[in-house]
């Protein structure tokens, strides 16, 4: 692999570490190097909350050595004025001679203007290096810009004979500790975790990140709850002041239930409903996109997975298969007909063994 490709690999790794912390802005990685030797002069990722951007941080680290240097960045530098000046201006002012980017930014405020502005200022610009990896890393940002909603990563665990839940009332334990650790890492890299009220009531989950040193990376927790059946005594409601909880409901939900949840710090947001009274999922995800959410990890059960699949709202699916069967009594199948059709049109992005379990990730074409 060439030196340029390796340097872009570092920028991609830096950006990946920031996933889940920068919304509504993308998690960008940037590296400034000396043109002759490839010595790293500065390296940074988008800061938590989205500001400052990666490029000015890396340039500041390089200082005067940035003049004549090369900047590697995972996404086209911004060219518009927001709360901070455009990154393009910082690049030109610093005297960067060459910029190498992995991916064009579909944000209509940028969309090629960043590259054009740099070229107009005399900066050499090269694009597309390790594009596919960057497109995967920035999928949430791209989905929000092009479809108006966050990307959806669906995670489902199933027994070796294909069930997500047993026939009885006892919760079925499917995956082991290694797979559970991977799930917590996905949570840390998500802007929010989404479950339905069925899962919230049956499992009473906390939906936090419980990996050593990463508790502060617990994302926003979202519950789809058309009738506001989430109990004020639930773990989610009782911990809402520690880790934010957003309940998406309908306008017909009881006012007293809303007041009870809001008194605990839960945010309740009405969204459009279908004729059946259920939450309109495309409209709900559009509202989340308006809030700036880019990466949504859903850990609900098969019913929510099937509804998302029917609405064509899934971008990535990870099926985690444990080694043990549910047994002759069976239970609730993990993969319904609509989800099976979606997976059939996706490509296998990853196939991993996680301890005693196997995790296969399928994704919509980039």
Phi, psi and omega in degrees: 000139183289164178298320179299316181295322178295320180293320176295327176300322176295317178299319179296318180296321178296316179296321180299322181297334182269355181304136180091352184246351192248356185300145013278001180271155178288155177271095186260145172247144181218140180224131175255129181230154173289134188295326184276316187261340185078010179298134180283124181258335180194146181208133184201166172234162175308134183285157176307137184087352175097355180221143352286163178290167184293317188300308180296331177293314180295321179294319179297322177297322181289330180063220183296337180291350179292336180295122181085359183275175178250136178250126172256129183217141188281346181217146179312128180298144183289151183236008184246155177275126173235230175286343177229160179295161180299144176297328178303319179297318179296322180295313181294315181299323181286346180083021175302131184268331186217137177236130177243120180242156180267327191213138171290147180267121180282355176305123183300341177283346180244278171039059177095340181293327179299310178297318181296318180295321179294315179297320179297333180271003177092010178274133175286129184236130175235138185233158171094002180290122183056043184300316185298319178295319180294323179296324178291315181295323183262017184302322179298314178297315181296317180297317179296320181289325186263329183245352177076018180217162174288156170292152182241120174253111181267128176243127177227136173256142180217154176286171181296338176259015166093017182252145178263339180212150180281176182283339181269191181269343182288137181296134182271120178270117189252309187259160181264185187294327180293314177295321178298322177297322178296321178298319180294327176291322175299320177301316182297334181262007179256153173282329182203156174247134183243131172224162173270167181295332178299313178294319181299321182280321184286320186258339185047056186281162173265331178057033177257168175271121182239050172255144181306126178082357184243015180301327179289353179266010178297126184274177173303138180252126185239134178238129172274116190211085188298330184248011181053059178265001178295125184286137173299341179272357181292158177301318181301312182294318184289339182250014185296334179280346178268313177230121189303144177234131176241124176253121175268125184223190178245166183290344179273359181295148183298134181295324182293325178293322178296316180298320181297318180289317181296330178294341179264000180098004177284133173272129180245125183233114175290140177228164180301152179244155172282172179299332180286348184097348177285158179296136176283105188296315177301319179294320180296316180291329175296321177297320178294323175297321178297329178283351179101002179290136182241333186229115184242122176256120181254127181241025176287181183272189183300329181293315177294319179301318180293321179294319178295321179294317179299326180273002180056049183247012182254133179252327181220139178232128171245117176259119180254117185251122177276168184277347187256145177278161174286334179105179186295338179287342179070221183155214181265119179299140182287321186246116177273181186296315182294318179294321178300320178296317180297312181299324179299335179264358180265163176259151175284118180265332183200144177223108187234149170260124182241090184066242181268359185249164177236133180238119176246128180251127178249144180220147173298147182301139183287000000 
